[in-house]
């Protein structure tokens, strides 16, 4: 019933592109899709539609297509690069300040000026990228919409945040218009609201180093409202209106909206965790294929000594073997439970850009395959999903958090980075939190994410020169609400200033520290753990420690078999394999199970949602916090 096969093979891959009415443009040195999109007043999405391969980067002197229908008719843009510009260094100039002023990265500045890597002499003529047209970044001006005065009567369950969200304004605007509600929100109060005041588009000021937002078009259906659409796309109403200013004039059937391609559809109801082990059906045999990167061809001729040395040094091989050991535990558990599944394991022979999996698919019979787990690298998982898409065979990505191409049969089992951040903000909003952002100026990607999708966040201003001032945080604190301080910095000084400020205000304000991703500075001994527990530091995570009886039994069984406790990759190998085997063993299709069943294994939750662009993502994310007894707890 269970069998494993290892194959060594090579791969073949090709890509295609399409064209429509366009103008040809020759890429100049230093240009990006973003800078070209700004020059022609189009979105990156418009260019990517005509040039799919450009998502992987564009080379100087290559030719790309710009759609005529959206280019500026009144302006002719030459494909000949303008003359190289320079900047003369004056007192106070730094590489960062110059790069910021001209909208380029410090790395690009150093590449153009190798002489300034170690110093920045006064009077030096700094070379700038030839694509720079002015000293100021291009700004798309916000559309000013005439305001419409409306009233809103406060009812049970209303908060200032959800009222502001409903009408596409900020809480500050709501309080300014209604000063009586600064300290409370009495039932029955008639709020004055200017619905449809000036809204800044979500792409108004685009950081030259931020990742372009991929957009898709969505046609509004009969009966849909601004509320239902924002709920459907997991976007705030302000962000949805920012992308589509025409929504200020009302939602109309047939209108075409732009929405970020990586978003997933929101489920109408949140399912509770389901114990699939209690509903196993073994009537029909299912087949699971696994592609694991043993890369056996590299070691098959090695001596025992050299294999031993490779195991000491090859981290990727060790990761694979750990994952495999966990998968074997899942297979053993499936046998005990009587699952009727045939399992084949192939060597995917992976590097970051190549895999033998496609050759396996072409040489083996996949007609009876019900699901595929692997390969590991995102680019390779996409190749396999593309090869099996016509057969609608689910392909499950076991480890990658990267956002790549979408295929209707591709299931990303690791929550993606933006979804993890969004889960944290959703939690803070659910607590009616006042959110303050302490964002390192160099953390451009996170700052851009907050500007695009979390417009209610109050960003604290500070710089490399001035640093962070305590009062710049405290001025945003409010009474009678939890003040969440989102700290995005690994600088020890910033960490101390932020936490000291918060600890100094705990008698007067409710405060809680938030991080959005692992922070190495917090692991150092100079940052006392008690400091973090007093602030109940909270963060989002795709996994959690599990001290239940079932988890302890798994650990002891693994240790008995492998003479060592499982690490994170061994647990991951068990979780994704066992979860897939359980879903295959239900009296329903695998796709139905993915869409309807929320499950939890040893350390991971699996809550799949359909992406707008095709395929599925796992939104199984935990919100964890440090308790005062130095333990990690799951926030409710």
Protein Blocks (a to p, Z undefined) as FASTA:
>chain_A
ZZcddddddddddddddddddddddddehiafklmmmmnopafklmmmmmmmlmnopceh
iacdddfklmcfkbccdfbdcddddddddehiafklmmmmnopafklmmmmmmmlmmbcc
ehiacdddfkbmbfbdcdddddddddddddddddehiafklmmmmnopafklmmmmmmml
mmmccehiacdddehiacddfklpacfkbccdddddddddehiafklmmmmnopafklmm
mmmmmlmnopaehiacdddfkbccddfbdcddddfklmccfkbccdddddddfklmlmmm
pcfklmmmmmmmmmmlmmmmmmmmmmmmmmmmmmmnopacddddddehiafkbcfklmmm
mmpccklpcbdeddfblklmmmmmmmmmmnopacddfkbcbdcdddfkbccfbdcfklmm
mmmmmmmmmnopacdddddfklmmlmmmmmmmmmmbccddddfknopafklmmmmpcehi
acddddddfbfklmmmmmmmmmmmmmmpccddddfbdcfklmpmklcfklmmmnopacdd
fbdcdfbfklmmmmmmmmmmnopacdfklmmmmmmmmmmmmmmmpcbdfklmmmmmccdd
fklccdddddfkgpjddfbdcdddddfkopacddZZ
